[in-house]
């Protein structure tokens, strides 16, 4: 009887222990799976956010490059830097949370590519906000064009007066005035190609042609001054050509800086390449996290 009683007692105790274990498994295992699923979703969301911020940084950078004012360029450049900082923060937050070696390797690969992205971005945005080519165009089609119009007006009046009051030197005066007028407009037509040019060699060629025309214009204006030493129109033509020459020097200096041309070139080549690499690596990381198998997780099979 005692043996039977102890046997039943031990059986009852074993049943209680087994029940407790079963309850423990059913009580806590689902919670563990849910926690793992939630953590996995958070990782996917973080990588997705990185991709969105990265794309936004690229768009803001392009807007900074294409903006037509310094204030707009600066505003978009600041936004691009802010988006890049968001990616940096999310990248730091991911470290230590990834579950597999492949995911950690992909994040390390992204870190290397993203460092290159930031370097290119820094150089590009520093150039974009200067807008030297746009400023050169503004001078070429603004103050420079006005100086040319004033000079042309003075030489046109001079020729008109010469026709009305002919003299032995009338023909020579008209030839010199026309030569100076044509020469200065030839210089003006070379400014726009210079501003748009990316090659230093071709810029040198354009400037050599400008210098040649400049010598001719100066010689013709000097001869006009000799023939008509007190003529007010000749004085105006000389003064306005001097103004044009000063503005032209500013235009060539801005054009040589070439910040708009350089930033656009970087945006379309280096920046696009490194941005694509970053996005591809993040896409691979996203797929790797998505493919993680969690024991007990329900997987929906698509129809």
VENFENLIN-V121018 format. One record per residue. RES is the residue in one small letter. SS is DSSP state (helix for helix, strand for strand, loop for the rest). PHI is phi in radians with two decimals (* if undefined). BURIAL is 1 if it has 16 or more other C-alpha atoms within 10 Angstrom, else 0. Layout:
RES|SS|PHI|BURIAL, RES|SS|PHI|BURIAL
This chain:
x|loop|*|0, x|helix|-1.07|0, x|helix|-1.06|0, x|helix|-1.13|0, x|helix|-1.15|0, x|helix|-1.11|0, x|helix|-1.09|0, x|helix|-1.14|0, x|helix|-1.11|0, x|helix|-1.15|0, x|helix|-1.09|0, x|helix|-1.14|0, x|helix|-1.10|0, x|helix|-1.07|0, x|helix|-1.11|0, x|helix|-1.11|0, x|helix|-1.05|0, x|helix|-1.06|0, x|helix|-1.10|0, x|helix|-1.07|0, x|helix|-1.08|0, x|helix|-1.09|0, x|helix|-1.07|0, x|helix|-1.08|0, x|helix|-1.09|0, x|helix|-1.24|0, x|helix|-1.38|0, x|helix|-1.81|0, x|helix|-1.09|0, x|helix|-1.04|0, x|helix|-1.12|0, x|helix|-1.10|0, x|helix|-1.11|1, x|helix|-1.05|0, x|helix|-1.12|0, x|helix|-1.16|0, x|helix|-1.11|1, x|helix|-1.12|0, x|helix|-1.11|0, x|helix|-1.09|1, x|helix|-1.11|0, x|helix|-1.10|0, x|helix|-1.10|1, x|helix|-1.09|1, x|helix|-1.08|0, x|helix|-1.10|1, x|helix|-1.14|1, x|helix|-1.07|1, x|helix|-1.11|0, x|helix|-1.04|1, x|helix|-1.13|1, x|helix|-1.15|0, x|helix|-1.11|1, x|helix|-1.12|1, x|helix|-1.11|1, x|helix|-1.14|1, x|helix|-1.07|1, x|helix|-1.15|1, x|helix|-1.12|0, x|helix|-1.15|1, x|helix|-1.10|1, x|helix|-1.10|1, x|helix|-1.12|1, x|helix|-1.12|1, x|helix|-1.18|1, x|helix|-1.59|1, x|loop|-1.09|1, x|loop|-1.77|0, x|loop|-2.29|0, x|helix|-1.08|1, x|helix|-1.13|0, x|helix|-1.16|1, x|helix|-1.05|1, x|helix|-1.14|1, x|helix|-1.09|1, x|helix|-1.20|1, x|helix|-1.11|1, x|helix|-1.12|1, x|helix|-1.13|1, x|helix|-1.07|1, x|helix|-1.14|1, x|helix|-1.14|1, x|helix|-1.14|1, x|helix|-1.10|1, x|helix|-1.11|1, x|helix|-1.08|1, x|helix|-1.07|1, x|helix|-1.03|1, x|helix|-1.12|0, x|helix|-1.17|1, x|helix|-1.09|1, x|helix|-1.11|0, x|helix|-1.15|0, x|helix|-1.30|0, x|loop|-1.07|0, x|loop|1.49|0, x|loop|-1.85|0, x|loop|-1.34|1, x|loop|-1.68|0, x|loop|-2.12|0, x|helix|-1.10|0, x|helix|-1.06|0, x|helix|-1.13|1, x|helix|-1.14|1, x|helix|-1.14|0, x|helix|-1.13|1, x|helix|-1.16|1, x|helix|-1.12|0, x|helix|-1.10|0, x|helix|-1.08|1, x|helix|-1.02|1, x|helix|-1.15|0, x|helix|-1.16|1, x|helix|-1.21|1, x|helix|-1.08|0, x|helix|-1.15|1, x|helix|-0.99|1, x|helix|-1.18|1, x|helix|-1.11|0, x|helix|-1.08|1, x|helix|-1.07|1, x|helix|-1.07|0, x|helix|-1.13|0, x|helix|-1.13|1, x|helix|-1.20|1, x|helix|-1.08|0, x|helix|-1.30|1, x|helix|-1.04|1, x|loop|-1.34|1, x|loop|-1.42|1, x|loop|0.93|1, x|helix|-1.17|1, x|helix|-1.18|1, x|helix|-1.12|1, x|helix|-1.18|1, x|helix|-1.13|1, x|helix|-1.08|1, x|helix|-1.09|0, x|helix|-1.23|1, x|helix|-1.13|1, x|loop|-1.74|0, x|loop|-2.00|0, x|helix|-0.99|0, x|helix|-1.12|1, x|helix|-1.09|1, x|helix|-1.15|1, x|helix|-1.07|1, x|helix|-1.12|1, x|helix|-1.07|1, x|helix|-1.14|1, x|helix|-1.13|1, x|helix|-1.07|1, x|helix|-1.09|0, x|helix|-1.13|1, x|helix|-1.23|1, x|helix|-1.14|1, x|helix|-1.11|0, x|helix|-1.06|1, x|helix|-1.14|1, x|helix|-1.07|0, x|helix|-1.18|0, x|helix|-1.14|1, x|helix|-1.14|0, x|helix|-1.21|0, x|loop|-2.24|0, x|loop|-1.11|0, x|loop|-2.58|0, x|loop|-1.03|0, x|loop|-1.78|0, x|helix|-1.00|1, x|helix|-1.09|0, x|helix|-1.12|0, x|helix|-1.09|1, x|helix|-1.15|1, x|helix|-1.13|0, x|helix|-1.15|1, x|helix|-1.12|1, x|helix|-1.13|1, x|helix|-1.11|1, x|helix|-1.13|1, x|helix|-1.12|1, x|helix|-1.15|0, x|helix|-1.08|1, x|helix|-1.20|1, x|helix|-1.26|0, x|helix|-1.13|0, x|helix|-1.07|1, x|helix|-1.07|1, x|helix|-1.21|0, x|helix|-1.52|0, x|helix|-1.20|1, x|helix|-1.06|1, x|helix|-1.06|0, x|helix|-1.13|1, x|helix|-1.13|1, x|helix|-1.42|1, x|loop|-1.29|1, x|loop|-1.78|1, x|loop|-1.49|0, x|helix|-1.15|0, x|helix|-1.09|0, x|helix|-1.20|0, x|helix|-1.10|1, x|helix|-1.04|0, x|helix|-1.12|0, x|helix|-1.12|1, x|helix|-1.19|1, x|helix|-1.11|0, x|helix|-1.16|0, x|helix|-1.10|1, x|helix|-1.10|0, x|helix|-1.11|0, x|helix|-1.15|1, x|helix|-1.06|1, x|helix|-1.06|0, x|helix|-1.11|1, x|helix|-1.08|1, x|helix|-1.10|1, x|helix|-1.09|0, x|helix|-1.21|1, x|helix|-1.18|1, x|helix|-1.13|1, x|helix|-1.13|1, x|helix|-1.08|1, x|helix|-1.16|1, x|helix|-1.24|0, x|helix|-1.28|0, x|loop|-2.26|0, x|loop|-1.11|0, x|loop|-1.98|0, x|loop|-1.33|0, x|helix|-1.14|0, x|helix|-1.19|1, x|helix|-1.13|1, x|helix|-1.10|1, x|helix|-1.11|1, x|helix|-1.05|1, x|helix|-1.13|1, x|helix|-1.13|0, x|helix|-1.23|1, x|helix|-1.19|1, x|helix|-1.06|0, x|helix|-1.09|1, x|helix|-1.04|1, x|helix|-1.11|1, x|helix|-1.12|0, x|helix|-1.14|1, x|helix|-1.06|1, x|helix|-1.07|0, x|helix|-1.11|1, x|helix|-1.06|1, x|helix|-1.15|1, x|helix|-1.14|0, x|helix|-1.12|1, x|helix|-1.12|1, x|helix|-1.12|1, x|helix|-1.09|1, x|loop|0.99|1, x|helix|-1.16|1, x|helix|-1.20|1, x|helix|-1.13|1, x|helix|-1.16|1, x|helix|-1.14|1, x|helix|-1.13|1, x|helix|-1.10|0, x|helix|-1.12|1, x|helix|-1.06|1, x|helix|-1.47|0, x|helix|-2.06|0, x|helix|-1.01|0, x|helix|-1.14|1, x|helix|-1.07|0, x|helix|-1.09|0, x|helix|-1.25|1, x|helix|-1.15|1, x|helix|-1.12|0, x|helix|-1.08|1, x|helix|-1.08|1, x|helix|-1.15|1, x|helix|-1.11|0, x|helix|-1.19|1, x|helix|-1.13|1, x|helix|-1.11|0, x|helix|-1.13|0, x|helix|-1.14|1, x|helix|-1.08|1, x|helix|-1.12|0, x|helix|-1.13|0, x|helix|-1.14|1, x|helix|-1.06|0, x|loop|-1.43|0, x|loop|-1.09|0, x|loop|-1.75|0, x|loop|-1.85|0, x|loop|-0.98|0, x|loop|1.61|0, x|loop|-1.34|0, x|loop|-1.36|0, x|loop|-1.92|0, x|loop|-1.42|0, x|loop|-1.62|0, x|loop|-1.11|0, x|loop|-1.22|0
